[in-house]
Amino acid sequence: GSVSDKSYFQKLQALLIEYKLEHKVQFLVNVEAKKKNEILQNSDIAIFPTQYESYGMAIQECLNMDLPCLDSDFDNLKNQFGNKGIRYLSLEAKLWSEAISNLLAENNSYSTLIEEIKNQKTTFNSWAQQAKKIQNFISK
């Protein structure tokens, strides 16, 4: 999607440069589906530290690609996805940093997330199909 808070986005980009992470972290902003899928397939983990996520279609896409996720600790997403392949964290930077480091360093934790995803596959074929399902639900 697009960047809704440009000044915050610029701060995040500056932090990546400051900590020499600009080649390890990618923000997917207005990326074509083919390129996005390529990036996700070559990723180890998807990170969603948000206060505003209501449905989680991007999370669903990642899970369908067997990509483990770290997500903000909100009940609506827990109700939607459960704990299969996702770890939920409060919005404290230190917790996120530790979770990312631990997950990528501990082979068992990472393997557990992958197995959770594979054991609980959900159906997600495309954004258009999901939108149609939502539209049908609303119009009832």
C-alpha positions in Angstrom: 0.0 0.0 0.0 1.0 3.6 0.2 2.7 5.5 3.0 0.2 7.4 5.1 2.6 9.2 7.4 5.5 10.4 5.3 7.5 12.0 8.1 7.4 8.8 10.2 8.4 6.8 7.1 11.4 9.1 6.7 12.4 8.6 10.3 12.3 4.8 9.8 14.4 5.1 6.8 16.9 7.2 8.7 17.1 4.6 11.5 17.8 1.9 8.9 20.8 4.0 7.6 22.0 4.8 11.1 22.0 1.1 12.1 23.4 0.0 8.7 20.3 -2.1 8.0 19.2 -0.5 4.8 20.3 -3.6 2.8 18.5 -6.0 5.1 15.1 -4.4 5.6 12.6 -3.6 2.8 9.5 -1.6 3.0 7.0 -2.8 0.4 5.3 0.4 -0.8 3.2 0.2 -4.0 5.0 -2.9 -5.3 3.6 -4.9 -8.3 2.4 -8.4 -7.3 5.1 -10.2 -9.1 7.9 -8.3 -7.4 6.2 -8.5 -4.0 5.9 -12.2 -4.3 9.5 -12.5 -5.3 10.5 -10.4 -2.2 8.3 -12.5 0.1 9.6 -15.8 -1.2 13.2 -14.6 -0.5 12.3 -13.4 3.0 12.7 -15.2 6.3 10.0 -13.4 8.3 7.3 -10.7 7.8 7.0 -8.0 10.4 3.8 -6.0 11.0 4.2 -3.5 13.8 1.0 -1.6 13.4 -1.7 0.0 15.5 -4.2 0.1 12.7 -4.5 -3.3 11.1 -8.1 -4.4 11.0 -8.2 -7.4 8.6 -4.7 -8.5 7.9 -4.8 -9.4 4.2 -1.0 -8.9 3.9 -0.5 -11.3 6.8 -2.8 -13.8 5.1 -0.6 -13.6 1.9 2.5 -14.2 3.9 1.1 -17.2 5.7 0.0 -18.7 2.4 3.6 -18.4 1.3 4.8 -20.2 4.5 6.3 -17.0 5.7 6.2 -16.6 9.5 4.9 -13.3 10.9 5.5 -11.1 13.8 2.4 -8.9 14.5 1.1 -6.3 16.9 -0.8 -7.7 19.8 -4.4 -6.9 18.9 -7.4 -9.2 19.5 -9.0 -8.8 16.1 -5.9 -10.3 14.4 -5.6 -13.1 17.0 -9.3 -13.9 16.4 -8.7 -14.0 12.7 -5.4 -16.0 12.6 -4.9 -17.6 16.0 -1.3 -18.4 16.9 -0.4 -20.5 13.9 2.7 -19.1 12.3 2.3 -15.8 14.1 3.9 -14.4 17.2 2.1 -11.3 18.7 4.0 -8.5 20.5 3.2 -5.3 22.2 4.5 -2.2 20.5 7.8 -1.9 22.3 10.8 -1.7 20.0 13.1 -3.7 22.3 10.6 -6.7 22.3 10.5 -6.6 18.5 14.2 -6.5 18.2 14.7 -9.4 20.6 11.9 -11.4 18.9 13.4 -11.0 15.5 16.9 -11.9 16.7 15.7 -14.9 18.7 13.5 -16.2 16.0 16.2 -16.1 13.3 18.9 -17.4 15.6 16.9 -20.3 17.2 16.3 -22.9 14.5 13.7 -24.7 16.6 11.5 -21.6 17.0 11.6 -20.8 13.3 10.9 -24.5 12.4 8.0 -24.5 14.8 6.4 -21.5 13.1 6.8 -23.0 9.7 5.2 -26.3 10.8 2.3 -24.3 12.4 1.6 -22.6 9.1 1.8 -25.8 7.1 -0.5 -27.6 9.5 -3.2 -24.9 9.3 -3.4 -23.7 5.8 -6.0 -21.1 5.1 -7.4 -20.2 1.7 -6.4 -17.0 0.1 -6.2 -16.8 -3.7 -6.2 -13.1 -4.5 -7.0 -9.7 -3.2 -9.8 -9.5 -5.8 -11.4 -12.8 -4.5 -11.1 -11.6 -0.9 -12.7 -8.3 -1.8 -15.6 -10.1 -3.5 -16.2 -12.3 -0.4 -16.3 -9.2 1.8 -18.6 -7.4 -0.7 -20.9 -10.4 -0.7 -20.9 -10.6 3.1 -21.7 -6.8 3.4 -24.5 -7.0 0.8 -26.4 -9.7 2.6 
